[in-house]
Amino acid sequence: MDPAKPKVFQHGRVHIQADRGILEVFRRSNVIGPYRYPLAWVTVCAEARRGGLTRLYFGIAEDLGEPIYGSVPGAGPVFFRHEIPTADEPLYRAFFTELAQLADRPIAV
């Protein structure tokens, strides 16, 4: 894993990019964006929903030692929500696991 190269994840209508310690989230929709935050501040929570969906909450960590990705929401504000098929959740988890290693952040199990 080369920390100098941008990490990009594109799936469906969402594009997530981490470059030089900044995470950007883009979604093709009529919502104004993108969302741009330091990677060290970002948390993502996956919540199982009905109908085979998982909702991802992208937020700001209150405690910078919080896991970057997990199933328990952080205490900080949420800046972005995105629903995905539950079967696709492992793809997101793998991407955020890589980002956690890059940013020296934990990931929840």
N, C-alpha and C positions, 0 to 999 in steps of 0.2 A: 504494500500500500504506500503510494507516494503522496505525502502530505502537501507537496507543492502543486499537484494537479487537482483541478476542481472535481468534486464528486457529484455526479448527476443521477437523479432517479426520475424517470418519466413513466407514468402509468395512467392510462385513461386520460382524464381531463386535468391531471395535476402534474406539475413539474417542480421538483425540489432540487436545489443546488446548494452545495456548500463550497465556498471558495475563500481562502485566506481568513478562516475563522468567522465568516459571515454565512448565515443560512438564509436563503431566499425561497419563498414558496409562491408559485404562480398557479392559477387555476383559470382555465378557459371558461369564462362566464361573464355576465354583465356586472359582476361585483368589481369595484375598484380595488386594485392591488398593484403590485405584489406586496408581500409581507417580508420584511428584512430585519433580522435580529442577529446579534452575536451568538454563535453556536454555543458558547459557554452558558448562555442564559436560557436556552430553549429546552422545554420538556414536551413530550408527546405522550398522551394517554390514549390507550385503545379500550373502548367500551363495547362489549357485545350487545347487539340490538336484536330485535325480532326480525324475522323474515330473512335470515342469513346475511345480515349486515353488521358491520362494525363501524362505529363512529370514532374518528381520530380527533382529539382535541390538541391543538398546538398552543402552548402557553409559555409564560415567562416563569422561570423558577424563582421562588422566594429564597430558597437555600441553594447555593450553587453546587452543593454536594448531592442534590437530588439526581436520580437516574434520568438520563436523557429520554428513555422510552420505557413505558411500563403500563400496568393496568390500574394504577392508583393515581388519580389526578393530583397535581401539585396544588399548592395553596395560592399560587400567583394567578394573574389574569389570563384568560384565553383570548388569543387573537385570531384564531382560524379554526373552523370545524370542517371535517370532510368525511363523508360516508363512503365506504368501500364494501365490496362483497367480502364476507368473512374469510373465504378461501384465499383472498389476496393478502390478508394480514401478514403472513410470514414474509412476503416480499418487502413490506415496509419495515418489519422488525429487523430483517437482515441488513437493510440499508442503514437504519439507525444504530445497529450494533457496530457497523463499520465506522460511523460518525463518532460514536461514543469512544471507540478505541483511538481515533484520530484526535479527539478533544480531551482525552484522558478523563472521561466521565463514565460513571457506572450505567449499567442497563439493568432494569429489573427483570426477574425471571417470571 
